[in-house]
Amino acid sequence: SQVDGRWALIYSTRASTSPPAFATSALGSDSSAARPGSLLESVNARLYKIFFKLAPVLAGSQETGGSSAVANKQVVDLARGQVDNCVLIGGRLSVRVLGEVRLLDSQASGECLDLEVIFTRMILGLKPGEGSISIPLPRPVGTLRTTYCDDTLRIGRGGRGGIFVAKRIK
């Protein structure tokens, strides 16, 4: 899949307050994940909104113009079912969110590629080699519809309404 690989976030914004229709349909059956409509997912949704208000860069939002001191990177490996999101702040602090990723049935969506992500762990750390802490997550579920992807650019919309533009890292 063209979505596989290493990506750098170059722009993102929270486009709406209600999730797009694709985000609530065709989700997997992992019973240990925080499913849409559950109390756990409701708490996750509220935390995500707070995250967007208080720390836009960490939530993946670049609508304020971003900062050269912050880098948002992502590695997607569909064959292994893994995703690794990493935010590096000032070259010293890193926030990594790891998860499982799988391709959803995209037949009905034409050219779009729909992914489901179950976030499993967060790793907070200092500069590599200076220590980190790993925190298990309550398996919140996210979706991403990739509407455009080529060898250099990927555009997608997240299940909470965010729009993401990423460039491929060679």
C-alpha positions in Angstrom: 0.0 0.0 0.0 1.2 3.5 -0.7 0.2 4.5 2.8 3.0 2.3 4.2 6.2 4.1 5.1 7.6 7.1 7.1 5.7 10.4 7.1 6.1 13.9 8.5 3.0 15.9 9.3 3.1 19.2 7.5 -0.4 20.5 8.3 -3.4 19.5 10.3 -6.6 21.1 11.6 -9.7 20.2 13.3 -12.3 20.6 10.6 -15.6 19.8 12.4 -17.1 18.9 15.7 -19.0 15.8 14.5 -17.3 12.7 13.2 -17.6 12.0 9.5 -19.9 9.1 8.5 -17.0 6.7 7.6 -15.7 6.9 11.2 -18.7 5.1 12.7 -19.2 2.4 10.1 -17.3 -0.9 9.4 -15.2 -0.8 12.6 -13.6 -4.0 13.7 -14.7 -6.3 16.4 -11.8 -6.0 18.9 -13.8 -6.3 22.2 -10.9 -4.9 24.3 -10.9 -1.6 22.4 -12.7 1.5 23.4 -15.6 1.3 21.0 -17.7 4.2 19.7 -20.5 5.0 22.1 -18.8 3.4 25.1 -18.1 5.2 28.3 -14.3 4.8 27.7 -14.6 6.2 24.2 -16.6 9.1 25.5 -13.8 9.9 28.0 -11.3 9.6 25.2 -13.2 12.0 23.0 -13.3 14.6 25.8 -9.6 14.2 26.4 -9.0 14.6 22.7 -10.9 17.9 22.6 -9.0 19.2 25.6 -5.8 18.1 24.0 -6.6 20.1 20.9 -7.4 23.2 23.0 -4.4 23.1 25.3 -1.7 21.5 23.2 -2.5 21.7 19.5 1.0 20.6 18.4 0.9 17.4 20.5 -2.6 16.6 19.2 -1.4 16.9 15.7 -2.8 20.4 15.0 -0.7 22.8 12.9 -3.4 25.4 12.3 -1.5 28.0 14.3 1.5 27.7 11.9 3.4 25.1 13.9 6.9 25.5 15.2 10.2 24.5 13.8 11.1 23.2 17.3 8.4 20.5 17.0 8.3 17.6 14.6 5.4 15.2 14.1 6.4 11.9 12.4 4.5 8.7 11.7 5.5 5.2 10.5 2.8 3.0 9.0 3.4 -0.7 8.5 0.1 -2.4 7.3 1.8 -5.8 6.7 2.8 -5.9 10.4 -0.4 -4.0 11.5 1.7 -1.3 13.3 1.6 2.4 13.5 4.1 4.7 15.4 3.3 8.4 15.9 6.1 10.4 17.4 6.2 14.1 18.3 9.7 15.5 19.1 9.7 18.8 21.0 12.8 21.0 21.0 15.0 18.0 20.2 14.7 16.8 23.8 11.2 15.6 24.7 9.4 12.9 22.7 5.9 11.7 22.9 5.2 8.4 21.0 1.8 6.8 20.6 2.0 3.2 19.3 -0.9 1.2 18.0 -2.3 -1.5 15.8 -3.5 -0.6 12.3 -5.6 -2.4 9.8 -7.2 -1.8 6.5 -11.0 -1.5 6.6 -13.1 -2.7 3.6 -12.7 0.3 1.3 -14.9 -1.1 -1.6 -17.8 1.3 -0.9 -15.5 4.3 -0.7 -14.0 4.2 -4.2 -10.6 5.7 -4.3 -10.4 6.3 -0.5 -8.4 4.0 1.8 -10.0 3.6 5.2 -7.8 2.5 8.2 -8.7 1.6 11.8 -6.1 2.3 14.5 -6.3 1.0 18.0 -3.8 3.0 20.2 -2.1 0.7 22.7 0.8 2.5 24.3 2.3 6.0 24.9 6.0 6.4 25.5 7.1 9.7 27.1 10.8 10.3 26.9 13.7 12.6 26.9 16.5 12.7 24.3 17.3 9.1 23.3 19.3 7.4 25.9 18.1 9.7 28.7 15.2 7.6 29.9 11.5 7.1 29.1 8.3 5.9 30.6 5.8 3.6 28.8 2.1 4.0 29.6 -0.4 1.4 28.4 -3.5 3.0 26.9 -7.1 1.9 27.2 -7.1 0.9 23.5 -9.0 3.9 22.1 -10.1 3.4 18.5 -9.4 5.9 15.7 -10.2 5.9 12.0 -8.4 7.6 9.1 -9.7 8.0 5.6 -6.8 8.6 3.1 -8.3 10.6 0.3 -5.1 11.1 -1.6 -1.7 9.4 -1.5 1.2 9.3 -3.9 5.0 8.9 -3.6 5.4 12.2 -1.8 2.1 13.4 -0.2 -0.7 11.9 1.8 -4.0 13.7 2.7 -6.5 12.2 5.1 -9.4 12.9 7.4 -9.5 11.4 10.9 -12.5 9.9 12.6 -12.9 13.0 14.8 -13.0 15.4 11.8 -9.3 16.4 11.7 -7.6 16.9 8.3 -4.0 15.8 8.0 -1.4 16.4 5.3 1.8 14.5 5.5 4.9 14.3 3.3 6.8 11.1 2.8 10.2 10.9 4.5 12.8 9.1 2.2 
